[in-house]
């Protein structure tokens, strides 16, 4: 009996791979082969398909010969258009489609015309989920165990999608689809995002023929680091009401019409992945006013959670017997315990978030409507996934007007300090995030948040799918366990396109997801899930799903607690919990004590899955990985020389001055009449530095998280002629070397800066603290002018071009090196930390 069960289990595990390894599909041809109008499908073995053998006749003269054209590649006749939508940082309880109070009529429309899914999962973090959804492989398999900005030099964590895991964009493109990507690209390595490239891991290099969006984790929606294909564009300049959420919908609609006009028969695959509702929450005033007038949040987050929960039960998207855990007062206080000033601020924060979500859904609705207006909706598979992870709590319990502050360890900004941004919340003056109290409510009926891979609040998403003519029970609910890695095999199945055996001569790794196309058939409504086993892991928190059981680590770190020593043994040094999701939908009843053998068994399965999918070495560090060394173009260099003006160099490919001593020297020529303008800047309004001439006087300024600005300034205006301006900074800390000892003491320490003109010191100041982790990631390293936002609005407004002649700019960086004595002390501290655990 036991053997029989094992064999059954084995067949279920193997089945998805067999389905995707079927013999090559029979080729379909139309027209007369050799004629200009002939078409063919591919056999699916090799991409790109080899050139067919010439089928004409060649004689010495053209009049005696017969021409022959290779048939144009098209998808199989049954292949639909595909609109794949996924929003950002949005938990299960956000959309109205699944009981939320925020209106999402576009998602409602898809669900009404198709199916609702209440059991699909993400990876708990942005770019890992995005890598999984385009490759059909687990995030570690695709090199994205964490976001690119935290990448490390291990196969599961290097943020490089391997060449043996071609994306769905590449597969569909080579099979005749028009492929495009709109919105957030968080799968280009941070160290390959400059105009030097390489561009093989940009969307256009990953099989998406057209890209319109931003590169990185998030972007200022009013002034984004925006690209069309691989060229940076600035369509917002001179347009104060411009917003990316509308602009990308406009561009997608234009693209759809353009493709249709040129070749109406060519099917499209449009990957639509906006940055909403990731921070900063930047909706238009129209949507802020709409949400404010609805008074959705006036009675606080406890009541909001209860209301969402009741809505979910009423809609039937959760079982009627689902349990709601008590409010976590040890993490977030009850609404009734908030002060009146806190309540006022927190309501403002959440109204901006809700406006962003509703605004984003509205623009998604415009794209869906455009497909219908083209007469193509009946043959379009629409997949709308709410969120690439649970709702973000990275604003901390109090929220923040500046998310960049969180990434640099400032996560509890006092409410009275935040109130000065109250009226500006959500505008270009803020990089805002809401209180985690709202985030907990928006993950109802589950607990915890984005980043928490062991809790359903971090990984359970909701999804709506429509495909007119193929999905009969419109408005139905599907409850089978799924994961975002299941999207690729689903698309391949419905298109009758086999997964390729080779791409560019490289043998392809098996697809790791399981098609959920079987759920489109009403007779399979109650069929058990074909996806039997799935691991989860994010920054040392992990879980294993297996046939309804969920083994998970107890949450030991809130998302805003990103600093300090990391757990040195996250595989073993954790409390394990066990849940039976067959009877406990919300993961609320820990039964580990009752089933110790099951706990042991599932941990062994997790270890095997972790080995198979490159999860090891598991790393519980969070912030420390932001400053880990990476192979960018500045790696190993200590001196950088520039002789021409240049803008747009991203943070991941520019010299880093953080946690180091450095000297910046500018040789300039001032014309008659004087000069002003930016010499060098990196970052922007929410943190960064600038080296510039202000009314003819040299200035160096550090913007410390928009909370403080330290300024060095010459008392004298530069005279016409040549000058050498220098800013030298001597850092007092040990630098990033302390991280090797699980110690962050070398970061963000004090230092002394000196501004000199023609060899003479003109201003010296001590900085008691420095930026420890990261500058504003969506702002560039610019020479000669300032793109996007400036580091000090009181001094200048971008682009603030330099009117002097820049002859030469030199940046020298002196990274601290640990002495033997330093190492001895750090080793002792590390031993003491281990012994106290």
C-alpha positions in Angstrom: 0.0 0.0 0.0 2.8 2.4 0.9 4.7 1.5 -2.3 1.5 2.1 -4.3 1.1 5.6 -2.7 4.7 6.4 -3.5 4.3 5.4 -7.1 1.2 7.5 -7.4 3.0 10.5 -5.9 5.9 9.9 -8.2 3.7 9.9 -11.2 2.0 13.2 -10.1 5.4 14.9 -9.7 6.7 13.7 -13.1 3.5 14.4 -15.0 4.0 18.2 -15.5 7.5 17.5 -17.0 6.1 14.8 -19.3 3.5 17.2 -20.5 6.1 19.7 -21.4 8.4 17.1 -23.0 5.9 15.7 -25.4 7.0 15.0 -29.0 7.4 18.0 -31.2 4.1 19.5 -32.3 2.9 18.7 -35.8 3.7 21.7 -38.0 0.8 23.7 -39.6 1.4 25.4 -42.9 -0.7 27.7 -45.0 -0.4 28.8 -48.6 2.0 27.4 -51.1 5.4 26.7 -49.6 7.9 29.0 -51.2 5.4 31.8 -51.9 5.7 35.1 -50.1 2.4 34.5 -48.2 3.2 31.0 -46.9 3.3 30.5 -43.1 4.3 27.7 -40.8 4.3 26.9 -37.1 7.4 25.5 -35.4 8.1 22.0 -34.2 9.2 23.5 -30.9 12.5 21.7 -30.6 14.9 24.5 -31.2 14.8 28.3 -31.0 15.5 30.1 -33.1 14.3 27.5 -35.6 17.0 26.6 -38.1 16.7 28.1 -41.6 14.7 25.8 -43.8 16.4 24.2 -46.8 16.0 26.3 -50.0 13.1 24.7 -51.9 13.4 26.5 -55.3 15.6 25.9 -58.3 18.9 27.7 -59.1 20.3 27.8 -62.6 22.9 30.0 -64.1 20.3 32.6 -65.0 17.4 34.0 -63.0 14.9 33.4 -65.9 15.6 29.7 -65.8 15.5 29.5 -62.0 12.6 29.4 -59.5 12.5 31.6 -56.4 11.5 30.3 -53.0 10.8 32.1 -49.8 11.0 30.6 -46.3 7.5 30.5 -44.7 6.7 33.2 -42.1 6.6 31.7 -38.6 3.2 32.0 -36.9 1.7 30.5 -33.8 -0.7 27.5 -33.9 -4.2 28.5 -35.0 -5.6 27.9 -31.6 -3.2 30.4 -29.9 -5.0 33.3 -28.3 -3.7 36.8 -27.7 -2.4 37.1 -24.1 -2.7 40.0 -21.7 -0.7 39.1 -18.6 -1.2 41.7 -15.8 0.4 41.7 -12.4 0.3 44.6 -9.9 2.9 45.4 -7.2 2.9 45.0 -3.4 -0.8 44.2 -3.1 -2.2 41.7 -0.6 -5.2 39.4 -0.9 -7.5 41.9 0.8 -6.8 44.9 -1.4 -9.1 44.5 -4.4 -12.9 44.7 -4.3 -12.9 41.5 -6.4 -11.8 39.6 -3.3 -13.6 41.5 -0.6 -11.5 44.6 -0.3 -13.0 48.1 0.1 -10.8 49.7 -2.7 -12.8 49.7 -6.0 -11.1 47.6 -8.7 -13.7 47.4 -11.5 -11.2 46.2 -14.1 -10.4 43.1 -12.0 -14.1 42.7 -11.2 -14.8 42.7 -15.0 -12.2 40.0 -15.6 -13.6 37.9 -12.8 -17.2 38.3 -13.9 -16.3 37.2 -17.4 -14.1 34.4 -16.3 -12.8 32.9 -13.1 -11.6 33.9 -9.6 -8.6 32.1 -8.1 -8.0 32.3 -4.3 -5.0 30.0 -3.9 -2.1 31.3 -6.1 1.2 32.2 -4.5 4.2 34.5 -5.0 7.7 34.4 -3.6 7.1 37.2 -1.0 9.3 39.8 -2.9 9.2 41.8 -6.1 11.8 40.8 -8.6 11.9 37.1 -7.5 8.2 36.8 -8.3 8.8 38.6 -11.6 11.6 36.3 -12.6 9.4 33.3 -11.7 6.4 34.5 -13.7 8.4 35.0 -16.9 10.5 31.9 -16.7 8.2 29.2 -15.2 11.0 28.4 -12.8 11.4 29.0 -9.1 13.0 32.2 -8.2 16.3 30.7 -7.0 16.5 28.6 -10.2 16.2 31.9 -12.1 18.9 33.5 -10.1 16.6 35.8 -8.1 16.6 34.5 -4.5 16.4 38.2 -3.6 16.0 41.5 -5.5 18.9 42.5 -7.7 19.9 45.3 -5.3 20.7 42.5 -2.8 22.3 40.1 -5.1 25.3 38.0 -4.1 27.8 35.7 -5.9 25.9 32.5 -5.7 23.8 30.9 -8.5 20.5 31.3 -6.7 21.1 34.9 -5.8 23.1 36.6 -8.5 20.1 38.3 -10.2 21.1 36.8 -13.6 18.4 34.7 -15.3 20.4 31.8 -16.7 20.5 31.1 -20.4 19.1 27.7 -20.0 15.8 29.2 -18.7 14.4 31.2 -21.6 11.5 33.5 -20.8 8.0 33.2 -22.0 8.6 36.4 -24.0 11.5 34.7 -25.9 9.5 31.5 -26.6 6.4 33.3 -27.8 8.4 35.8 -29.9 10.2 33.0 -31.8 6.9 31.3 -32.3 5.4 34.4 -34.1 3.9 36.5 -31.3 4.3 40.3 -31.0 5.8 40.5 -27.5 5.9 43.6 -25.3 6.6 44.6 -21.7 5.1 47.7 -20.0 5.9 49.0 -16.5 8.4 47.7 -14.0 11.5 45.8 -15.0 13.1 44.5 -11.9 14.9 41.7 -13.6 17.8 43.6 -15.2 20.8 43.2 -12.8 21.5 46.5 -11.1 25.1 46.3 -12.3 23.9 46.0 -16.0 21.4 48.9 -16.1 23.6 51.5 -17.7 24.1 52.5 -21.3 27.2 50.3 -21.4 24.9 47.3 -21.0 25.1 44.5 -21.7 21.5 44.6 -22.8 20.8 40.8 -22.9 19.0 41.0 -19.5 16.9 44.0 -20.4 13.4 43.2 -21.5 14.4 43.5 -25.2 17.2 41.0 -24.6 14.8 38.6 -22.8 12.5 38.2 -25.8 10.2 41.2 -25.4 10.4 43.2 -28.6 9.1 46.4 -27.1 9.6 47.8 -23.6 8.2 50.9 -22.1 8.8 51.3 -18.4 11.4 51.8 -15.6 14.3 49.7 -14.5 14.6 48.9 -10.8 12.5 48.2 -7.8 10.4 51.4 -7.8 10.2 54.8 -9.4 8.9 58.3 -8.8 5.7 58.1 -10.8 5.8 61.8 -11.5 9.4 61.8 -12.8 10.5 58.2 -13.4 13.8 56.8 -14.8 11.8 55.9 -17.9 13.0 53.9 -20.9 11.6 53.0 -24.3 13.5 49.8 -25.2 17.0 50.8 -23.9 16.8 54.6 -24.4 16.0 56.8 -21.5 13.2 59.2 -22.3 11.7 62.3 -20.5 8.1 62.7 -21.7 7.1 64.3 -18.4 9.3 67.4 -18.8 7.1 70.5 -18.9 4.0 68.5 -18.0 3.2 69.0 -14.3 0.2 66.7 -14.4 1.9 63.8 -16.2 1.9 60.5 -14.3 3.4 57.1 -15.4 0.3 55.1 -14.4 -1.6 56.8 -17.2 1.3 57.2 -19.5 2.1 53.5 -19.7 -1.6 52.7 -20.3 -1.5 55.3 -23.1 1.6 53.7 -24.6 0.2 50.2 -24.3 -3.0 51.2 -26.1 -1.0 52.9 -28.8 1.2 49.8 -29.2 -1.9 47.5 -29.5 -3.4 49.8 -32.2 0.0 50.0 -34.0 0.5 46.3 -34.1 -3.1 45.7 -35.2 -2.9 48.2 -38.1 0.3 46.8 -39.4 -0.6 43.1 -39.1 -4.1 42.3 -37.7 -3.4 38.6 -37.9 -0.4 38.7 -35.6 -1.3 37.6 -32.0 0.2 39.7 -29.2 1.6 38.8 -25.8 1.5 42.0 -23.7 3.1 41.8 -20.2 1.6 44.6 -18.2 3.3 45.1 -14.8 2.9 48.6 -13.3 4.8 49.8 -10.3 1.6 50.4 -8.4 1.1 49.9 -5.5 4.8 49.7 -4.6 6.0 52.8 -2.8 6.1 55.7 -3.5 2.3 55.9 -3.7 1.8 58.5 -6.3 -1.8 58.9 -7.5 -3.3 61.9 -9.2 -5.3 64.4 -7.2 -8.5 63.3 -9.0 -8.2 59.8 -7.5 -7.1 61.1 -4.1 -10.3 63.2 -3.9 -12.5 60.3 -5.1 -11.2 58.0 -2.3 -11.2 60.7 0.3 -14.9 61.4 -0.4 -15.7 57.7 0.2 -14.5 57.8 3.9 -13.3 54.2 3.7 -10.8 54.3 6.5 -12.2 56.7 9.1 -12.8 54.0 11.7 -9.3 52.6 11.6 -7.4 49.5 10.6 -9.1 47.1 13.1 -12.5 47.8 11.7 -11.2 47.7 8.1 -9.8 44.2 8.7 -13.2 43.0 10.1 -15.1 44.6 7.2 -12.8 43.0 4.6 -13.1 39.6 6.3 -16.9 39.8 6.3 -16.9 40.8 2.6 -14.7 37.9 1.7 -17.0 35.4 3.4 -20.0 37.1 1.7 -18.4 36.8 -1.7 -17.4 33.2 -1.0 -13.8 33.8 -1.9 -12.8 32.3 1.5 -14.4 29.4 3.3 -17.2 30.4 5.7 -15.3 28.7 8.6 -12.1 30.7 8.1 -10.5 31.9 11.3 -9.2 35.5 11.8 -6.4 35.7 14.3 -6.4 38.4 17.0 -4.9 41.8 16.1 -1.1 41.6 16.7 -0.7 44.2 19.4 2.9 43.1 20.0 3.7 44.4 16.5 1.1 47.1 15.8 -1.1 48.9 18.3 -4.9 48.9 18.1 -6.5 51.9 16.3 -8.1 53.0 19.5 -4.7 53.4 21.1 -3.5 55.8 18.5 -3.4 59.6 19.2 -5.6 61.9 17.2 -2.6 63.3 15.3 -1.5 59.7 14.5 -5.0 58.8 13.2 -5.1 61.9 11.0 -1.7 61.1 9.5 -2.4 57.4 9.1 -5.8 58.0 7.3 -4.0 60.4 4.9 -1.4 57.7 4.2 -3.9 55.0 3.5 -6.2 57.2 1.4 -3.2 57.9 -0.9 -2.4 54.2 -1.1 -6.0 53.3 -1.9 -6.2 56.1 -4.5 -3.0 54.7 -6.1 -4.6 51.2 -6.3 -7.9 52.4 -7.7 -6.2 54.6 -10.2 -3.9 51.8 -11.3 -6.9 49.4 -11.8 -8.7 52.1 -13.8 -5.8 52.4 -16.2 -5.6 48.6 -16.5 -9.3 48.8 -17.4 -8.5 51.2 -20.2 -6.0 48.7 -21.7 -8.6 45.8 -21.5 -11.1 48.1 -23.1 -8.7 48.8 -25.9 -8.4 45.1 -26.6 -12.2 44.9 -26.8 -12.4 48.0 -29.0 -10.0 46.3 -31.5 -12.5 43.4 -31.6 -9.9 41.0 -30.1 -11.2 40.4 -26.5 -13.1 37.2 -27.5 -9.8 35.7 -28.5 -7.6 37.1 -25.7 -6.6 35.2 -22.5 -6.5 37.8 -19.8 -4.7 36.9 -16.6 -4.9 39.6 -13.9 -2.8 38.8 -10.7 -3.2 41.1 -7.8 0.2 41.7 -6.3 3.7 40.2 -6.7 3.8 39.7 -3.0 1.7 40.7 0.1 1.1 44.3 1.0 4.4 46.0 1.9 5.0 47.0 5.5 8.3 48.7 4.8 6.9 52.0 6.0 7.0 50.5 9.5 4.4 51.1 12.2 4.4 54.9 11.6 4.7 55.1 7.8 7.2 57.4 6.2 7.3 60.3 3.7 10.5 58.9 2.3 10.9 55.2 1.6 14.7 55.8 1.0 14.9 56.5 4.7 13.7 52.9 5.5 16.5 51.4 3.3 19.0 53.4 5.3 17.7 52.3 8.7 15.4 55.3 9.6 12.1 53.5 10.0 10.4 55.2 12.9 10.2 58.8 11.9 8.1 60.6 14.6 4.5 61.5 13.5 4.9 65.1 14.4 7.9 65.3 12.1 6.0 63.5 9.3 3.1 66.0 9.6 5.0 68.7 7.8 4.5 66.6 4.6 0.8 66.0 5.3 -0.6 68.1 2.5 2.1 67.0 0.1 1.6 63.3 0.8 1.6 61.4 -2.5 3.0 64.4 -4.6 6.4 64.7 -6.1 7.6 66.1 -2.7 7.3 62.7 -1.1 8.5 59.1 -1.6 5.8 58.0 0.7 4.8 54.7 2.4 1.9 54.0 4.7 1.8 52.5 8.2 2.1 48.8 8.5 -1.2 48.7 10.4 -3.0 49.2 7.1 -0.8 46.6 5.4 -1.8 44.0 8.0 -5.5 44.7 7.3 -4.9 44.5 3.5 -3.5 41.0 3.8 -6.8 39.7 5.4 -7.6 36.9 6.2 -3.9 36.1 6.4 -1.1 37.5 8.7 2.2 39.3 8.1 3.4 41.0 4.9 5.7 41.2 1.9 9.1 39.7 2.7 7.5 37.1 5.1 7.8 34.0 2.9 6.6 31.7 5.7 3.3 33.4 6.2 0.4 33.5 3.7 0.1 37.2 4.1 3.4 37.5 2.3 2.8 35.0 -0.5 -0.9 34.4 -1.1 -2.2 36.4 -4.0 -5.5 36.5 -5.8 -6.1 36.2 -9.5 -8.9 36.6 -12.1 -8.7 34.9 -15.5 -11.0 35.4 -18.5 -11.0 33.7 -21.9 -14.4 34.1 -23.7 -15.5 30.9 -25.4 -13.2 28.7 -23.4 -14.2 29.5 -19.9 -17.9 28.6 -19.6 -18.8 29.0 -15.9 -18.3 32.8 -15.8 -17.8 34.1 -12.3 -16.7 30.7 -11.0 -14.2 30.2 -8.2 -11.1 27.9 -8.4 -9.4 26.9 -5.2 -6.5 24.6 -6.4 -3.1 25.4 -5.0 -1.0 27.3 -7.6 2.2 29.4 -7.8 3.3 32.1 -10.3 5.7 29.5 -11.9 2.5 27.9 -13.2 1.8 30.8 -15.6 4.4 29.9 -18.2 3.3 26.2 -18.7 -0.3 27.4 -18.8 0.4 29.8 -21.6 2.4 27.2 -23.5 -0.5 24.7 -23.2 -3.2 27.0 -24.3 -1.1 28.1 -27.3 -0.2 24.5 -28.2 3.5 25.5 -28.1 5.9 23.0 -26.5 8.7 24.2 -24.3 11.8 24.4 -26.5 14.6 21.8 -26.0 17.2 24.3 -27.1 17.5 28.1 -27.3 20.4 29.7 -29.0 22.1 26.2 -28.9 21.8 25.9 -25.2 19.9 23.0 -23.8 16.9 24.2 -21.7 16.2 23.2 -18.1 12.8 21.8 -17.4 9.9 24.1 -16.7 9.3 23.8 -13.0 5.7 25.0 -12.9 2.5 23.1 -13.5 -0.1 24.2 -16.0 -3.4 25.3 -14.5 -5.2 25.3 -17.9 -7.2 22.3 -16.7 -9.1 24.6 -14.3 -10.6 26.5 -17.2 -12.9 23.5 -17.7 -16.0 23.6 -15.4 -15.9 19.8 -14.9 -12.5 20.3 -13.1 -13.8 22.8 -10.6 -13.2 20.5 -7.7 -10.3 18.5 -9.1 -7.3 18.4 -6.7 -4.5 20.6 -7.5 -1.9 19.2 -9.9 0.8 21.4 -8.2 1.6 19.2 -5.2 4.8 20.5 -3.6 6.2 24.1 -3.4 9.0 25.6 -1.3 9.2 29.2 -0.2 12.2 31.1 1.0 13.1 34.7 1.4 16.0 36.1 3.5 16.1 33.1 5.8 12.4 32.7 6.4 11.1 29.6 4.7 8.2 27.2 4.2 7.1 24.1 2.4 3.7 23.3 1.0 3.0 19.6 0.3 -0.5 18.3 -0.5 -2.3 20.7 1.8 0.3 20.7 4.6 2.4 23.8 5.3 5.5 23.7 7.3 6.8 27.2 8.0 9.2 29.1 10.2 7.8 31.3 12.9 8.3 35.0 11.9 11.3 36.3 13.7 11.7 39.7 11.9 9.2 42.3 10.9 10.0 43.7 7.4 11.1 47.1 8.8 13.6 45.3 11.1 16.3 45.0 8.4 19.4 45.8 10.4 21.5 44.1 12.9 23.2 40.7 13.0 21.6 38.0 10.8 20.6 34.5 12.0 23.8 32.5 11.2 21.9 29.2 10.7 18.4 29.9 9.2 17.8 26.3 8.2 18.0 25.0 11.7 18.0 27.8 14.2 14.3 28.5 13.9 10.9 27.6 15.4 8.9 25.4 13.0 5.2 25.6 12.7 2.8 23.2 11.0 -0.6 23.9 9.4 -3.2 21.9 7.6 -4.4 24.2 4.9 -7.1 21.7 3.9 -9.0 22.7 7.0 -7.3 25.9 8.0 -7.5 28.4 5.1 -5.9 31.3 6.9 -2.9 29.5 8.4 -4.1 30.3 12.0 -3.9 26.9 13.8 -0.4 25.8 14.5 -0.5 22.0 15.1 3.3 21.2 15.1 3.1 19.8 18.6 0.5 17.2 17.5 2.5 16.0 14.5 6.2 16.0 15.2 6.9 13.2 12.6 5.2 15.3 9.9 7.3 18.3 10.9 10.5 16.2 10.5 9.3 14.6 7.3 8.4 18.0 5.6 11.7 19.6 6.7 13.6 16.8 4.9 11.4 17.5 1.8 12.2 21.2 2.1 16.0 20.5 2.2 15.7 18.3 -0.9 13.7 21.1 -2.7 16.2 23.7 -1.5 19.1 21.7 -2.9 17.3 21.1 -6.2 16.5 24.7 -6.8 19.6 26.5 -5.6 18.3 27.9 -2.3 21.6 27.1 -0.6 23.5 28.8 0.9 20.6 30.3 2.7 21.2 33.8 4.0 19.1 35.6 6.6 20.7 39.0 6.1 18.7 41.8 4.7 20.2 45.3 4.7 23.7 43.9 4.7 23.3 42.5 1.3 22.4 45.9 -0.2 26.1 47.0 0.2 27.6 43.6 -0.7 30.2 43.8 -3.5 28.9 43.1 -7.1 30.6 42.9 -10.5 29.6 46.4 -11.6 31.8 48.5 -13.9 33.2 50.3 -10.8 34.2 47.0 -9.0 37.9 47.0 -8.2 38.5 50.6 -9.3 39.5 53.4 -7.0 39.9 56.2 -9.5 37.4 57.5 -12.0 38.2 60.2 -14.6 35.6 62.0 -16.7 36.3 64.6 -19.3 32.9 65.0 -20.9 29.4 65.8 -19.6 27.3 62.7 -18.9 23.9 62.0 -17.4 21.8 58.9 -16.6 24.4 56.5 -15.1 22.4 54.4 -12.6 23.5 53.8 -9.0 24.4 50.2 -9.6 27.0 51.2 -12.2 28.4 54.4 -10.7 31.2 55.0 -8.1 29.9 54.5 -4.6 31.1 56.9 -1.9 29.3 55.3 1.0 31.2 54.0 4.0 34.5 55.3 2.5 36.9 58.2 2.3 36.9 59.9 -1.1 38.2 62.9 -3.0 36.4 64.6 -5.8 38.4 67.1 -7.9 37.0 69.3 -10.6 39.2 71.2 -13.0 37.0 73.9 -14.6 37.3 77.1 -16.6 35.0 79.9 -15.6 34.0 82.3 -18.4 33.8 86.0 -18.3 30.7 87.0 -16.4 30.9 84.0 -14.0 29.4 80.5 -13.9 26.9 78.3 -12.1 25.5 74.8 -12.4 26.0 71.2 -11.5 29.4 69.6 -11.7 28.5 66.2 -10.2 25.4 64.8 -8.5 24.2 61.4 -7.5 20.7 60.8 -6.0 18.0 63.4 -5.7 15.4 64.9 -3.5 15.2 62.0 -1.1 18.9 61.4 -0.6 22.1 62.1 -2.4 24.9 64.6 -2.9 25.7 67.5 -5.2 28.9 69.3 -6.2 27.9 72.6 -7.9 28.5 76.3 -8.4 25.8 78.4 -6.8 25.8 82.0 -7.9 29.5 81.5 -8.7 30.4 79.9 -5.4 31.6 76.3 -5.1 29.2 74.1 -3.0 29.3 70.5 -1.9 26.1 69.3 -0.2 24.9 66.0 1.3 21.1 65.5 1.4 20.6 63.2 4.3 17.2 61.5 3.6 15.4 64.8 3.1 15.7 65.2 6.9 18.9 67.2 7.0 21.3 68.8 4.6 25.0 69.4 5.3 26.5 72.1 3.1 30.1 73.1 2.5 30.3 76.5 0.7 33.1 78.8 -0.4 32.7 82.4 0.8 34.0 83.7 -2.5 32.7 83.8 -6.1 35.1 82.2 -8.6 36.9 84.6 -10.9 37.0 84.0 -14.6 39.7 81.5 -15.6 40.9 78.1 -14.6 40.2 76.7 -11.1 40.6 73.5 -9.2 37.8 72.7 -6.8 38.1 69.7 -4.5 36.0 68.0 -1.9 37.8 65.6 0.4 36.0 63.4 2.9 37.8 61.3 5.6 35.6 58.5 6.9 35.9 57.4 10.5 34.3 53.9 10.2 35.7 50.5 9.3 33.5 50.2 6.2 31.7 47.2 4.7 34.4 44.8 5.7 32.7 44.3 9.1 29.8 42.6 7.3 31.9 39.5 6.8 31.7 39.1 10.6 27.9 39.6 10.7 28.5 43.0 12.1 27.2 46.3 10.7 29.3 48.6 12.9 31.4 49.8 10.0 28.5 51.4 8.2 27.1 55.0 8.4 29.8 56.3 10.7 31.0 59.9 11.0 33.5 61.7 8.9 35.0 65.1 8.1 34.6 66.9 4.8 36.8 69.7 3.5 36.1 71.9 0.5 39.1 73.5 -1.2 39.5 76.0 -4.0 42.9 76.1 -5.8 44.6 74.2 -3.1 43.2 76.3 -0.2 40.6 74.9 2.3 37.6 77.2 2.4 35.1 75.1 4.5 35.5 72.1 6.8 32.6 70.3 8.6 32.2 67.2 10.6 29.3 64.8 9.6 28.1 62.9 12.7 26.4 60.3 10.6 26.6 59.3 6.9 24.3 57.4 4.6 25.0 53.7 5.3 23.2 51.8 2.6 22.0 53.3 -0.6 21.2 56.5 -2.4 18.0 57.2 -4.2 18.0 54.3 -6.6 15.8 55.8 -9.3 18.1 58.8 -9.6 21.3 58.9 -11.7 25.0 59.8 -11.3 25.0 63.0 -13.5 27.9 65.2 -14.7 27.3 68.7 -16.0 23.6 68.8 -15.2 21.0 67.2 -12.9 18.3 64.9 -14.3 14.9 64.2 -12.5 14.9 65.8 -9.0 17.6 67.9 -7.3 19.3 67.3 -4.0 18.4 70.8 -2.7 15.3 72.6 -4.1 16.2 75.7 -2.1 19.4 76.1 -4.1 18.4 75.2 -7.7 16.0 73.4 -9.9 17.1 70.7 -12.4 18.6 70.5 -15.0 20.8 73.3 -13.6 23.4 73.0 -16.5 27.0 73.8 -15.8 27.9 77.0 -17.5 31.7 76.7 -16.8 33.8 74.4 -19.0 34.6 71.1 -17.3 38.1 70.1 -18.3 38.4 67.1 -16.0 36.6 65.5 -13.1 38.3 62.9 -10.9 36.7 60.8 -8.3 39.1 58.8 -6.0 37.6 56.4 -3.5 39.5 54.9 -0.5 37.6 52.0 0.9 38.7 51.2 4.5 40.8 48.0 5.0 40.5 46.0 8.2 43.7 45.7 10.2 44.6 42.5 12.0 43.6 44.2 15.2 40.2 45.0 13.8 39.7 41.5 12.6 40.6 40.1 16.1 38.0 42.3 17.7 35.3 41.5 15.2 35.9 37.8 15.5 35.6 38.1 19.3 32.3 40.0 19.0 31.0 37.3 16.6 31.9 34.5 19.0 30.1 36.4 21.8 27.0 36.8 19.7 26.9 33.1 18.9 27.4 32.1 22.5 24.5 34.3 23.6 22.0 32.9 21.1 
